[in-house]
Amino acid sequence: MRILLAMIALVTLGACAHHKSCGDKAKAGHHMKKDMWEKAWKDMDTNNDGKLSKKEFTDFKVAKFTDMDTNKDGFVTMDEKKEFHKKMKKGKCKDCK
């Protein structure tokens, strides 16, 4: 379970190591608070059984990738990722979960 939650944090919000300002805060997991974990879990648990199947997790990640790939070339650049996260923070990203 801990490994799955760590994977969700890493994939959903990106690795903190990419952010120069994180420093030692990365060790504390400051990017995902409890309410964010719960929302991410509910968004992924599409059949509401309280468990994540591999398909539910994969489908969620594919949808995120598709949202980030703004030019639809099948790749996500660092610029696309940064722009996606800016939109998420501002609440302007359609279908962001």
C-alpha positions in Angstrom: 0.0 0.0 0.0 2.8 2.4 0.8 4.5 1.7 -2.5 1.2 2.4 -4.4 0.7 5.7 -2.5 4.2 6.7 -3.3 3.7 5.9 -6.9 0.5 8.0 -7.0 2.3 11.0 -5.5 5.2 10.7 -7.9 3.2 10.2 -11.0 0.3 12.6 -10.2 2.3 15.6 -9.1 5.7 14.9 -10.6 8.9 14.3 -8.7 9.9 17.0 -6.3 13.5 16.6 -7.4 12.6 18.5 -10.6 11.7 21.6 -8.5 14.8 23.5 -7.3 12.9 25.1 -4.5 11.9 21.9 -2.7 15.2 21.1 -0.9 14.6 18.9 2.1 10.8 19.4 1.9 10.8 16.6 -0.6 11.6 14.1 2.1 8.5 15.3 4.1 6.2 14.8 1.1 4.9 18.3 1.3 3.3 18.2 -2.2 0.4 16.0 -1.3 -1.7 16.7 1.8 -4.3 14.2 3.1 -7.2 15.9 1.3 -5.3 15.7 -2.0 -4.5 12.0 -1.4 -8.2 11.4 -0.8 -9.3 13.3 -3.9 -6.7 11.5 -6.1 -7.9 8.2 -4.7 -11.6 8.9 -5.3 -10.8 10.1 -8.9 -8.9 6.9 -9.6 -11.3 4.5 -7.9 -13.9 4.6 -10.7 -16.1 1.8 -9.4 -16.0 3.1 -5.8 -15.0 -0.2 -4.2 -12.3 1.4 -2.0 -9.5 -0.4 -4.0 -7.5 0.5 -7.1 -7.2 -2.0 -9.8 -4.2 -1.9 -12.1 -6.7 -0.8 -14.9 -8.1 2.0 -12.8 -4.6 3.3 -12.0 -3.4 3.0 -15.6 -6.5 4.6 -17.1 -6.1 7.6 -14.7 -2.4 8.0 -15.7 -3.2 7.7 -19.4 -5.9 10.4 -19.0 -3.3 12.7 -17.3 -0.8 12.0 -20.0 -3.3 12.9 -22.6 -4.2 16.1 -20.8 -0.5 17.1 -20.6 0.3 16.3 -24.2 -1.2 19.6 -25.5 0.2 19.3 -29.0 -1.0 15.6 -29.2 2.3 14.3 -30.6 2.4 11.3 -28.2 5.1 12.9 -26.0 5.1 15.2 -23.0 7.8 17.7 -22.8 8.9 19.4 -19.6 7.3 22.6 -20.9 4.0 20.8 -21.4 4.2 19.3 -17.9 5.0 22.7 -16.3 2.1 24.3 -18.1 -0.3 21.5 -17.1 0.7 21.9 -13.4 0.3 25.7 -13.6 -3.2 25.2 -15.0 -4.0 22.7 -12.2 -2.9 25.1 -9.5 -5.0 27.9 -11.0 -8.0 25.6 -11.5 -8.1 26.2 -15.2 -7.4 22.7 -16.4 -10.4 21.0 -18.0 -10.8 17.5 -16.7 -8.0 17.8 -14.2 -8.4 15.4 -11.4 
